[in-house]
């Protein structure tokens, strides 16, 4: 068991452009991890949580976006949080465990005693210091953050069974066809550096099998087209499942909120969860106002300092307003994300919607939806530079960038 003053590093997996297809049209303009939730890029929230880890030496972001897409963000967040953040670009996808192993020399540079591994598209309270303390007490190879979900939704995730007394991971299966457990893998882990030996073992086994296998010409043809690279190692199937029940892995259950951010609808829900968390963590980021000198604020609302909001507007709950947005008199905003340089004109209404960069919504117009965050058209999305003219209603629709709407639409995808 390591002492409390040993250094710790954190690794956040950010994926790549081919992974964010369900996030379109919002990911057409910005890398998904940089899409703002509650006024900050998605990946900022786990980075900020890592800052609370005792003796944190460094944070690595691993993905296969171009480095230039992350350069400005990495520089600014490093300066703001006073912790070194570094982006590492994969030459090709190596899998969640293979990506970690690919950069093992850099990750082990500071001789860390523990390594956190987080997925960028996870929204939770990130109880990392508590996890670390519990992990050290267990004395195992790794500890997994888990959460209880409904039995109906559990098969969308990695389901697991843990010993109710020791919390040892006994069984793990990724997205099973039949119900296994209502406890799921949250995509947040802490490991000892021995995890690299385990990953190397999987890769070596794969190489050995490939060398020993005698294949017919047909099998050789098949393997040439679909063989898995020996460097591609999945954390779930290749590491967690085989090690379950071997007194190597343990669980830490969170009782707070947890969601996965796969779609724009879920990003709107998660923005609201982070805004609610600000009441405890960063109350100074939340707006307030009673309609006299500033807009009427209801519930949790974030307004960027450069945004202009008319005192006669009514905002909230769950509203995030980004840089240089202009919100006119008499507007009503509920459960929405307003991105940079948007203009919402007088008496417009925006409900359960995301309004893209440089878009405008005309006077007496509405952009709204039913607010089913998991449905394809559960929220209304306006891509970049969309113009909704005066007195036009857009309901449960997705509008791709650079479109002008002069007639009302409902449950449509405007290409």
C-alpha positions, 0 to 999 in steps of 0.5 A: 500500500502506497503512502499518501504523498506519492505522486499520481497522474491522470489520463483522460481518453478523448476519442477522435473525430470518427467517434463523435458521429452521434453528436452531429451537427454540433461536432461538425464545428468543434471537437466533441470534448470541447463542446461547452456544458455549463459554460465550460468544455466537456473535458474541462469538468473531469480535468477540474475534478482531477485538480482535487486529487492529492499530489497530482503531478500531471494530466494527459489527454489521449485521443486521435484529434489533430493536436492543433484542435486542443492546443489553445484549450490545453494551454489555457486550462493548464494556466487556469488550474495550475496543473500540467495538462498535455495532449497526446495524439494516437497515430491510430486507435489502440483501444482504451487499454492499448492507448494507455499502454502506447504512451506508458513511458510518458505516463510513468515519467513522474514515477506515479504510484497510482494512475487515474483513467477517465473517459471524457464523455462521462458526467458525474461528480467525480469523487476522485480523492475518495476513490483514491483513498478507498483504492489504497485501502483495498490494495488491489490492481485497480478500483472501478467507479460504479453506479446503480441504474434501472434494470431496464437501462443496465444492458446499455453499459458494462454490468458487474457483480461485486462482493457486497462485503469486500467490494471485490469485482467478481464478474464483469460483462460488457453490454450483456444480452440478458440482465446481469446486474443493476450496477454498471461501470462508470468509466472512471478508474484508478490503477497501480502502474502494474496495469501496464504489465497486464496490458502487455500480457494481453498483447503478448498472448495475442501475438503468440496465438497468431504465430502458433495458429495454423490456418487454411488458405480460407482462414488466412484470407478471412484474418487478413481482412478482419484480424485485431491488431495485437496492439489493440487492447480493450479495457472492458473485454480484455482486462476487466472481464478476465481479472474479475474474481481474482482479487485484483479489482475492486469497486467504489459506488457513487451515490451522486448523479452519473450520465454518459454524454453520447448525444446532443440531448444528453449534453443538455441534460448534463449541462443542467447536472453540472449547473446544479453541482456549481451550487456546491462547487463553484457558486460564484459561476451562477447568475442571479437577478430579479428583473430590476437591474438585471434579467430575472433568473430562475434556478441554475443559470450560467451567463458568460461575462461578455454576454449581453442579457436584457433586464426584461428577459427571464432566464432559467432553469438549466440555461447556459449562455456563452460568450458574446451572446445577445439576449433581447427584451421579453425573451424566455429561455428554459433548459437550453444552451446558447452558444457563442455569438448567438442573438435571441431577439425580442420576445423569442422563446427557447425551450429544451434547445441548443442554439449553435454558434452565430445563429439568430432567432427572430422576434416572437419566434420559438425554438422548442422541444419536449425535452426527452433527452434520449430521443433523436428529436427530443430537443431542438438543435440549430447548427452554426449560423442558422437564421430563424426569421421573425414569428417562426416556430421550430419544434422538435427539429434539427437544423444543419448549419447555414440554413435560413428558416422563414416557415415553421417546422415540426419534427423535421431534420433540415439538411 
